[in-house]
Amino acid sequence: MRSLSPAALRARLPRRAVLGAGAAASVASLLPARRASAAAPPPAAAADGLRALPSDAEVARQVRAEFVHSWEGYKRSAWGRDEVRPLSAGHNDFYLPGRTFGLSIVEALDTLWVMELDHEVKRAADWIEKHFDPAQDGDIHVFEAVIRLVGGLLSGHLCTGRPKLLARCRELADRLLPAFTASPTGIPYTRVNLRTGAVSGTNPPLAEVGSNILEFGVLSQLTGDRRYFDAAKRAYRAVLDRRSSLDLLGTSIDTESGRWTDTTSSVPNPPVDSFYEYLWAGGELFGDRELRDWYRLLTDAVLRAQGERSDGRLWFAQVDQETGEVVGRSQSELGAFYAGLLGKGGDRAAGEDYYKSWTMLLDRHPVLPEAVDFGEGTILSARNDLRPEYVNSSFDLWRLTGDASYKRTAYRYFKGLRDHLRVPGGYTVAADVTTSPVRLGDLTPGYWFAENPKYLYLMFARTRRFDQRKGLLSTEGKILRGAVRS
């Protein structure tokens, strides 16, 4: 999942809008706080629940076909560029204007591999080895480079065994390291010039501070060089040392002074989300007891101070880290991953309850809106940016429990995307999910190729290439453990 800076988050939440008549009859149909509508799902959802799923093999075939459809659209209109605009057949430069890192190619590599699209794997890996430039002269966003590019190159190497992918990965990571090593506190700067090593940006949100340890830790394992893991661990320690007496953390912190610049505990919303995810996953992947203990300490505090129930639905309020006073009740779809994380981390009942809250919203909309206010019963952002967090939790909770209900809800999610966001050039974001038909945007985010289809495929396909018992994916859906090469 991709966290947003506070400014970017505000930009994505431009309005408070009660659902119009075209989407629902009243505010009651949005959130469960209105008891009149909470007792039964709407007719469409109820009917959907009565229909049998296709076979697992058929769903896997459908998912693979839709991934190929979107991949062909990218190749046709934007090959070698970061992202495709599928309606206009144009492209989007994600990191630097006029430059490319082939982001969608890097993002897609392990998905192509796990779906056994081996000709496309070769084409993608060949492009990376020939054209990927980790020394471009520009200030790059460190967080987005780590989870997308470092992670993608790592997983590509782990899946294919191609040594040049690891070499490209290490060169990029070396050029990102000054963001950590130049910091007096260990809290990373937000941007670094890949050619000069100059750093900038002193107000990172927590996700940008902590969502490095998986990628950097695996790189340390593969190279025998501890610098990467140690830099990521130092950043975590710097933040944990500054937690409040309630064991809560704020949202953003100053790189150079170590002072909190936003004292709101906003878990599981962006821009803090994957900070917590990587504590659990780092403990799991590296057997690091300190990371596990930090995860448990912070999660207990969040459940205690931020969990709220409305008609039995679990949500998470935003609170002041020092006092625990509630300061907001917004909920971002990017936070839907937290259901799966809670389950994996030992709080299965809470995870299942939070998943049901998001499923209730899926009952009410063709595809999920970006953000809601569960206290007011309003939509804060009616967009849908092809987010993968809900189906990420479907995948995690299905692996944990084996409960077929997660397959049913994941398939309903998939059908919503296919019915409303599929276009001749691939898949695109929605500008407004409350209109009929859904009003479309014009972008296939690079993470689409890394996440949504992969989670769905791994739920339904009996692939020989992924170890369901041991497999571990990053916040960007990259396979960092569990790739099975025959």
C-alpha positions in Angstrom: 0.0 0.0 0.0 1.2 3.4 -0.8 1.2 6.0 2.0 0.5 9.6 1.3 2.1 12.7 2.8 -0.2 14.8 4.9 -0.5 17.4 2.1 -1.2 14.7 -0.5 -3.7 13.0 1.7 -5.6 16.3 2.1 -5.5 16.6 -1.7 -7.1 13.2 -2.1 -9.9 14.1 0.4 -11.3 17.2 -1.3 -14.9 17.2 -0.2 -17.4 15.8 2.3 -20.3 14.5 0.3 -23.4 12.5 1.4 -24.2 9.9 -1.2 -26.6 11.1 -3.8 -29.8 9.4 -4.8 -28.0 7.7 -7.7 -25.9 5.7 -5.3 -28.0 5.3 -2.2 -31.3 6.6 -0.7 -29.7 8.3 2.4 -26.7 8.6 4.6 -28.1 5.5 6.4 -27.1 3.4 3.4 -23.4 4.4 3.7 -22.3 3.5 7.2 -23.7 1.2 9.9 -24.2 4.0 12.5 -27.7 4.4 11.1 -29.4 1.4 12.6 -32.3 1.4 10.1 -30.1 0.2 7.2 -27.6 -2.0 9.1 -29.8 -5.1 9.6 -29.7 -6.4 6.0 -27.5 -5.9 3.0 -28.9 -4.2 -0.1 -30.5 -6.5 -2.7 -27.5 -6.6 -5.0 -25.2 -7.8 -2.3 -27.7 -10.3 -1.0 -28.3 -11.8 -4.4 -24.5 -11.9 -5.0 -24.1 -13.9 -1.8 -26.6 -16.6 -3.1 -24.7 -17.2 -6.3 -22.1 -19.9 -6.3 -18.5 -19.0 -7.1 -17.0 -20.3 -10.3 -14.4 -23.0 -9.6 -11.0 -21.8 -8.3 -9.4 -22.7 -11.6 -12.0 -20.6 -13.5 -11.5 -17.6 -11.3 -7.7 -17.9 -11.6 -8.2 -18.0 -15.4 -10.3 -14.9 -15.3 -7.9 -13.0 -13.1 -5.0 -13.9 -15.3 -6.8 -12.9 -18.4 -7.6 -9.4 -16.9 -4.0 -8.9 -15.9 -2.9 -9.8 -19.4 -5.5 -7.4 -20.8 -4.1 -4.5 -18.7 -0.5 -5.5 -19.4 -1.1 -5.6 -23.2 -2.6 -2.1 -22.9 0.6 -0.9 -21.1 2.9 -2.5 -23.7 0.9 -1.0 -26.6 0.7 2.6 -25.3 3.5 3.2 -22.8 6.2 0.5 -23.0 9.3 1.6 -21.1 7.5 4.5 -19.4 6.5 4.6 -15.7 2.7 4.3 -16.1 0.1 4.1 -18.8 -2.9 6.4 -19.3 -5.3 3.8 -20.9 -8.0 6.1 -22.1 -5.8 8.6 -23.9 -3.1 6.0 -24.8 -0.5 8.3 -23.2 1.9 7.8 -20.3 2.7 9.2 -16.9 6.2 9.9 -15.5 5.9 9.0 -11.8 9.2 10.0 -10.3 10.8 12.7 -12.5 9.2 14.7 -15.3 10.5 13.6 -18.6 12.4 10.6 -17.1 11.5 7.0 -16.7 12.4 4.1 -14.4 10.1 1.7 -16.3 8.1 1.6 -13.0 5.2 -0.6 -14.3 7.7 -3.1 -15.7 9.5 -3.4 -12.4 6.2 -3.6 -10.6 4.9 -6.4 -12.9 7.9 -8.6 -12.9 7.1 -11.1 -10.1 3.4 -11.1 -11.1 4.3 -12.1 -14.6 6.5 -14.8 -13.2 4.0 -16.2 -10.7 1.4 -16.3 -13.5 3.9 -18.3 -15.6 3.9 -15.7 -18.4 7.5 -16.5 -19.0 8.0 -14.8 -22.4 6.8 -11.6 -20.8 9.1 -12.2 -17.8 12.1 -12.3 -20.2 11.0 -9.3 -22.0 10.5 -7.3 -18.8 13.8 -8.4 -17.2 15.7 -7.8 -20.4 14.4 -4.2 -20.5 15.4 -3.6 -16.9 18.9 -5.0 -17.5 19.4 -2.8 -20.6 17.6 0.4 -19.7 17.0 0.8 -16.0 19.1 3.8 -14.8 19.6 4.0 -11.0 21.9 7.1 -11.4 19.5 9.7 -12.9 20.1 13.3 -11.9 17.0 14.2 -10.0 15.6 14.2 -6.5 13.7 11.0 -6.0 11.1 10.1 -3.4 12.9 7.6 -1.2 9.9 5.8 0.2 8.4 5.2 -3.3 11.8 4.1 -4.6 12.3 1.6 -1.9 8.9 -0.2 -1.9 8.5 -0.1 -5.7 11.9 -0.2 -7.3 14.1 -1.8 -4.7 11.4 -4.2 -3.8 10.5 -5.0 -7.4 14.1 -5.6 -8.4 14.6 -7.8 -5.3 11.5 -9.9 -6.0 12.4 -10.1 -9.7 15.8 -11.5 -8.7 14.3 -13.9 -6.2 11.8 -15.2 -8.7 14.0 -15.4 -11.8 17.5 -15.9 -10.3 18.9 -13.3 -12.7 22.0 -11.8 -11.0 21.9 -8.5 -13.0 18.6 -7.6 -11.3 20.2 -7.9 -7.9 23.1 -5.7 -9.1 20.7 -3.0 -10.3 18.9 -3.2 -7.0 22.1 -2.8 -5.0 23.3 0.2 -7.0 19.9 1.9 -6.5 19.9 1.1 -2.8 23.4 2.5 -2.4 22.3 5.7 -4.0 19.3 5.9 -1.6 21.3 5.3 1.5 22.4 8.9 2.1 18.8 9.7 3.0 19.5 7.6 6.1 23.2 8.0 6.8 23.2 11.8 6.5 20.5 12.1 9.1 21.6 13.1 12.6 18.7 11.2 14.2 18.5 8.2 11.9 15.1 9.3 10.6 15.5 9.4 6.8 15.2 12.5 4.7 12.3 12.2 2.2 14.2 12.8 -1.0 17.7 12.2 -2.4 19.4 13.0 -5.7 20.5 9.7 -7.1 23.5 11.2 -8.9 24.9 13.6 -6.3 23.6 12.1 -3.0 22.2 15.5 -1.9 19.3 15.0 0.5 16.2 17.1 1.2 12.8 16.9 2.9 12.8 17.0 6.7 9.2 16.1 7.6 8.6 12.5 6.8 5.3 10.7 7.8 5.8 7.5 9.6 5.3 5.2 6.7 8.2 6.8 5.0 10.4 6.3 8.1 9.7 2.7 8.6 8.7 1.0 5.3 12.3 0.1 4.4 13.3 -2.7 6.6 11.9 -5.6 4.5 13.5 -4.5 1.3 16.8 -3.4 2.9 16.8 -6.4 5.2 16.5 -8.9 2.3 19.1 -7.0 0.4 21.5 -7.3 3.4 20.8 -11.1 3.5 21.5 -11.5 -0.2 24.7 -9.4 -0.3 26.0 -10.0 3.2 26.2 -6.2 3.7 24.4 -5.1 6.9 24.4 -1.4 6.1 20.9 -1.6 4.6 19.2 -3.4 7.4 21.0 -1.4 10.1 19.9 1.9 8.5 16.3 0.8 8.5 16.4 -0.5 12.0 18.0 2.7 13.3 15.1 4.7 11.8 12.6 2.5 13.6 14.4 2.8 16.9 14.5 6.6 16.6 10.8 6.8 16.3 10.0 4.2 19.0 12.2 6.1 21.5 9.9 9.1 21.0 6.5 7.4 21.6 4.1 9.0 24.1 3.3 7.8 27.6 0.2 6.0 26.0 2.6 4.1 23.7 1.1 6.0 20.7 3.1 7.6 17.9 2.3 10.7 15.9 1.9 11.0 12.2 5.0 12.9 11.1 8.4 13.8 12.6 11.3 16.1 11.9 14.3 14.4 10.5 16.9 16.6 12.1 15.4 17.5 15.5 13.4 14.3 16.1 10.4 16.4 17.2 6.9 15.4 16.3 5.4 17.7 13.7 2.0 16.1 13.8 1.0 14.5 17.1 -2.1 12.7 15.7 -2.1 8.9 16.0 -3.8 8.1 12.7 -3.4 4.3 12.5 -4.3 2.6 10.1 -4.7 5.5 7.7 -2.0 6.9 5.6 0.5 8.3 5.9 1.5 6.0 8.8 0.0 2.7 7.6 3.0 0.5 6.5 5.2 1.6 9.4 3.2 -0.8 11.5 2.9 -3.4 8.8 6.7 -3.6 8.5 7.2 -4.1 12.2 5.2 -7.3 12.1 6.6 -8.4 8.8 10.2 -7.6 9.7 9.8 -9.6 12.9 8.4 -12.5 10.9 10.9 -12.4 8.0 14.1 -11.9 10.0 13.2 -13.4 13.3 13.8 -10.1 15.0 12.3 -10.1 18.4 12.7 -6.4 19.0 10.6 -5.7 15.9 7.9 -8.1 17.1 7.9 -6.6 20.6 7.5 -3.1 19.1 4.6 -4.3 16.9 2.8 -5.8 19.9 3.4 -2.7 22.1 2.0 -0.3 19.5 -0.8 -2.5 18.4 -2.1 -3.0 21.9 -2.1 0.8 22.3 -3.9 1.4 19.1 -6.6 -1.2 19.8 -7.1 0.3 23.3 -7.1 4.0 22.3 -8.5 4.1 18.8 -10.8 1.2 18.2 -14.5 2.2 18.1 -17.6 0.1 17.4 -20.7 1.4 15.6 -23.5 -1.2 15.4 -20.9 -3.9 15.9 -18.6 -2.5 13.1 -15.0 -1.8 14.1 -13.4 1.4 12.9 -10.3 3.3 14.1 -10.6 7.0 15.2 -7.7 9.4 15.1 -6.5 10.5 18.5 -4.0 12.8 20.1 -0.9 10.7 20.9 -0.4 12.4 24.3 -4.0 12.5 25.6 -5.9 9.9 23.6 -8.5 12.5 22.8 -10.5 11.7 19.6 -9.7 14.3 16.9 -11.2 12.6 13.8 -13.1 9.7 12.4 -12.0 9.5 8.8 -11.1 6.1 7.3 -9.0 5.6 4.2 -9.2 2.6 1.9 -5.5 2.4 2.2 -6.1 1.5 5.8 -8.1 -1.6 4.8 -4.9 -3.7 4.8 -5.0 -3.5 8.6 -7.7 -6.2 8.8 -5.2 -8.7 7.5 -2.3 -7.3 9.5 -4.3 -7.6 12.7 -5.2 -11.2 11.9 -1.6 -12.2 11.1 -0.3 -10.3 14.2 -2.5 -12.3 16.6 -5.7 -10.2 16.8 -7.8 -12.3 14.5 -11.2 -11.3 15.9 -10.4 -7.6 15.5 -9.1 -8.2 12.0 -12.2 -10.1 11.0 -14.4 -7.4 12.4 -12.5 -4.6 10.6 -12.7 -6.5 7.3 -16.5 -6.8 7.8 -16.7 -3.0 8.1 -15.1 -2.6 4.7 -17.2 -5.4 3.2 -20.3 -3.5 4.3 -19.0 -0.5 2.2 -18.4 -2.8 -0.7 -22.0 -3.9 -0.4 -23.1 -0.3 -1.0 -20.9 0.7 -3.9 -19.8 -0.8 -7.2 -16.2 -0.3 -6.1 -14.9 1.1 -2.9 -14.6 4.9 -2.3 -11.2 6.2 -1.3 -12.3 7.6 2.1 -15.2 8.0 4.4 -16.1 9.6 7.7 -17.6 6.8 9.8 -18.7 9.2 12.5 -20.7 11.5 10.1 -21.7 8.9 7.6 -20.2 10.8 4.7 -17.9 10.1 1.8 -14.7 12.1 2.0 -13.4 11.1 -1.4 -15.5 9.4 -4.0 -12.5 8.4 -6.1 -11.2 4.9 -6.5 -7.5 4.7 -7.4 -7.5 1.0 -8.1 -6.4 0.4 -4.5 -5.4 -3.1 -3.5 -5.7 -2.9 0.3 -9.1 -4.6 0.7 -8.2 -7.6 -1.4 -4.8 -7.7 0.3 -6.7 -8.4 3.6 -8.9 -10.9 1.8 -5.8 -12.8 0.8 -4.2 -12.5 4.3 -7.3 -13.6 6.2 -8.0 -16.5 3.8 -4.5 -17.8 4.2 -4.9 -17.5 8.0 -8.3 -19.1 8.3 -9.1 -21.0 5.2 -12.6 -19.4 5.3 -14.2 -19.5 1.9 -16.1 -16.2 2.7 -12.9 -14.3 1.9 -12.8 -15.9 -1.5 -16.4 -14.8 -2.1 -15.9 -11.2 -1.1 -12.6 -11.1 -3.0 -14.3 -12.3 -6.1 -17.1 -9.7 -5.7 -14.4 -7.1 -5.4 -12.8 -8.4 -8.6 -16.1 -8.3 -10.5 -16.7 -4.7 -9.4 -13.4 -3.7 -10.9 -14.0 -5.7 -14.1 -17.5 -4.3 -14.6 -16.7 -0.7 -13.9 -13.0 0.1 -14.3 -12.1 -2.0 -17.3 -11.5 -0.1 -20.5 -10.1 -1.1 -24.0 -6.7 0.1 -22.9 -6.6 -1.8 -19.6 -7.9 -0.7 -16.2 -8.2 2.8 -15.0 -8.9 4.8 -11.8 -12.4 6.2 -11.1 -13.0 9.9 -10.5 -16.4 9.2 -8.8 -17.8 5.9 -7.7 -21.2 7.4 -6.7 -22.3 8.2 -10.2 -24.0 5.8 -12.6 -22.1 4.9 -14.6 -19.0 5.3 -12.6 -17.1 8.4 -13.8 -13.6 7.3 -14.9 -10.2 8.9 -14.7 -7.2 8.1 -17.0 -4.4 6.2 -15.2 -3.3 2.7 -14.5 -1.1 3.1 -11.4 2.1 1.0 -11.4 1.0 -0.8 -8.3 -1.9 -2.3 -10.2 0.6 -4.6 -11.9 2.2 -5.6 -8.5 -0.8 -6.1 -6.3 -4.5 -6.5 -7.0 -4.3 -9.3 -9.7 -1.5 -11.0 -7.7 -3.5 -11.3 -4.5 -6.5 -12.6 -6.4 -4.5 -15.0 -8.4 -2.7 -16.4 -5.4 -6.0 -17.0 -3.7 -7.5 -19.1 -6.5 -4.6 -20.5 -8.5 -2.8 -23.7 -7.5 0.4 -22.2 -8.7 3.6 -24.3 -8.2 5.6 -21.1 -8.0 4.5 -19.7 -4.6 4.7 -21.4 -1.2 1.4 -20.5 0.5 2.6 -21.6 3.9 5.9 -19.6 4.0 5.3 -16.9 1.5 5.6 -13.3 2.5 4.8 -10.2 0.5 5.8 -6.6 0.9 3.5 -3.7 1.3 3.8 -3.3 -2.5 2.8 -7.0 -3.0 6.4 -8.0 -3.9 7.3 -11.7 -3.1 10.2 -11.5 -0.7 9.8 -15.0 0.6 8.1 -18.0 -0.9 9.1 -17.9 -4.6 9.6 -21.5 -5.8 11.9 -21.9 -8.7 11.7 -25.3 -10.4 
